[in-house]
Amino acid sequence: MLHRLNGMFAFAIWDERERQLFLARDRLGVKPLYYSLQEDTLYFGSEEKALFAAGVPCEFDTSTWEELLTFNYLAGERTPFLGVKRLLPGHWMVWKNGEIIIRRWWDLSKRVEALRQMPLGDACKWFREIFDSSINLRRISDVPVGVMLSGGLDSGSVCGIACQASRKRCCKLSPCDLEKTDTMKAH
């Protein structure tokens, strides 16, 4: 099921019949998911402070100091708080009878290896299809969509595909426009 989802997500599903909780996180970990097992109770949320508000003790893990001060980040599932972990990107978790099972459902290295085996023409075609699809999916909105142009290749490419696919006028905004006016300019 997870392979069929496209985009960013973190969710939980309670299975009443099996009496188990299923949690999953998107491929690249855009949406966060934190959890803490306290005795026989699982707490989870998109932010650590949600766990603390629910009763998880807010205690700093002093063993994380060096990594935090060096990288301003903690790698892996650890967080700066005792007993609080993050579900890693591309992983799912099942909690049943007080036990946690975690498995990886998506692996970037396997995807990269498969793409390396592709002939160049197929890889270019694949990139164009994925790139166009990703932009078109993000254009779905009930309000006008704009593109912030930085002057780089990536924002220009996004803008070009978005305008090409749009049947309406395309709004583009550059830092120069921000200096001139507070309103977006339609081009």
C-alpha positions in Angstrom: 0.0 0.0 0.0 2.7 2.5 0.9 4.4 2.3 -2.4 1.2 3.6 -4.0 1.3 6.8 -2.0 2.8 9.8 -3.8 4.0 12.8 -1.7 4.7 13.7 1.9 2.9 12.0 4.8 3.1 10.7 8.3 0.0 8.9 9.5 -1.4 6.4 12.0 -4.1 3.8 11.5 -5.8 2.0 14.4 -6.9 -1.5 13.6 -9.7 -2.3 16.1 -10.0 -5.9 15.2 -6.3 -6.7 15.5 -5.9 -4.2 18.4 -2.8 -2.8 16.7 -1.5 0.6 15.6 0.2 1.1 12.2 2.3 4.2 11.7 4.2 5.2 8.5 6.4 8.0 7.3 7.0 9.3 3.7 10.0 8.2 1.7 12.3 11.2 2.4 10.9 12.1 5.8 9.4 15.5 4.8 6.7 15.0 7.5 8.1 14.2 10.9 6.8 11.5 13.3 8.0 11.2 16.9 7.0 8.5 19.4 7.7 7.4 22.9 6.8 4.1 24.6 6.1 4.7 28.3 5.3 1.5 30.1 2.5 0.0 28.0 1.4 3.3 26.3 2.6 4.5 23.0 2.6 8.3 22.4 3.1 9.7 19.0 2.9 13.1 17.2 4.4 15.3 14.5 6.3 17.3 17.2 8.1 16.3 20.4 6.0 18.9 22.3 2.8 17.0 21.5 4.3 14.1 23.4 5.2 16.3 26.4 1.7 17.8 26.4 0.3 14.2 26.5 2.4 13.4 29.6 5.7 12.1 28.3 8.5 13.5 30.6 10.5 16.3 29.0 14.0 15.3 29.9 17.1 16.3 28.0 19.4 13.5 26.9 22.9 14.8 27.9 24.5 12.1 25.7 23.3 14.1 22.6 25.3 17.3 23.4 28.4 16.6 21.3 26.4 15.7 18.2 24.0 18.5 18.6 26.7 21.1 19.1 28.8 19.7 16.2 26.1 19.2 13.6 23.1 21.1 15.0 21.2 17.9 14.3 20.9 14.3 15.6 21.1 11.6 13.0 19.0 8.4 13.1 16.1 7.9 15.3 17.5 9.7 18.4 16.2 13.0 19.6 17.5 15.3 22.3 14.9 14.0 24.7 15.2 10.8 26.8 12.7 8.2 25.7 11.6 10.1 22.6 12.5 8.7 19.1 11.7 9.6 15.5 10.4 7.2 13.0 13.0 7.2 10.2 12.0 8.3 6.6 10.7 5.4 4.5 9.8 3.3 7.6 6.6 1.9 9.1 5.9 0.8 12.6 3.4 -1.5 14.2 2.6 -1.3 17.9 0.7 -4.3 19.4 0.5 -5.6 22.9 3.2 -3.1 24.1 5.7 -4.3 21.5 7.1 -2.2 18.6 8.1 -3.6 15.2 9.8 -1.2 12.8 10.7 -2.0 9.1 12.0 0.0 6.2 9.5 0.1 3.3 11.5 2.3 0.9 15.2 2.5 0.2 16.8 5.3 -1.8 20.0 3.3 -2.5 18.0 0.5 -4.2 16.1 3.1 -6.3 19.4 4.8 -7.4 20.9 1.4 -8.3 18.0 0.5 -10.5 18.2 3.9 -12.2 21.9 3.5 -12.9 21.2 0.4 -14.9 18.9 2.4 -17.3 20.2 3.4 -20.7 20.7 7.2 -20.9 17.7 7.9 -23.2 15.4 6.0 -20.8 16.8 7.8 -17.8 16.2 11.2 -19.5 12.7 10.2 -20.4 12.1 8.9 -16.9 13.3 12.2 -15.3 11.1 14.3 -17.6 8.0 12.3 -16.8 8.7 12.3 -13.0 9.7 16.0 -13.0 6.6 17.0 -15.0 4.3 14.8 -12.8 5.7 16.2 -9.6 5.1 19.8 -10.7 1.6 19.1 -12.0 0.6 17.3 -8.7 1.7 20.4 -6.7 -0.3 22.8 -9.0 -3.6 21.3 -7.8 -5.0 24.1 -5.7 -8.2 26.1 -5.1 -6.1 29.3 -5.1 -3.7 30.7 -7.7 -0.3 29.1 -7.7 2.9 31.1 -8.1 6.6 30.3 -8.5 9.3 32.2 -6.7 12.1 32.7 -9.2 15.6 32.8 -7.8 17.3 33.1 -11.1 18.6 29.5 -10.9 18.1 26.5 -13.2 15.8 24.7 -10.8 13.3 27.5 -10.2 13.3 28.4 -13.9 12.6 24.8 -14.8 9.8 24.5 -12.3 8.3 27.7 -13.6 8.6 26.7 -17.2 6.9 23.3 -16.7 4.1 24.9 -14.5 3.4 27.6 -17.2 3.6 25.1 -20.0 1.0 22.9 -18.3 -1.3 25.8 -17.2 -4.2 26.9 -19.3 -4.4 30.2 -17.4 -1.9 33.0 -17.1 1.1 32.0 -15.0 2.3 34.1 -12.0 6.0 34.4 -11.4 7.6 36.3 -8.6 11.3 37.3 -8.4 13.2 39.0 -5.6 13.3 42.2 -7.9 9.4 42.2 -7.9 9.4 42.1 -4.1 11.5 45.3 -4.0 9.1 47.1 -6.4 5.7 46.1 -5.0 3.9 43.9 -2.5 1.7 42.4 -5.2 2.5 39.5 -7.5 3.0 40.4 -11.1 1.3 38.3 -13.8 3.5 37.8 -16.9 
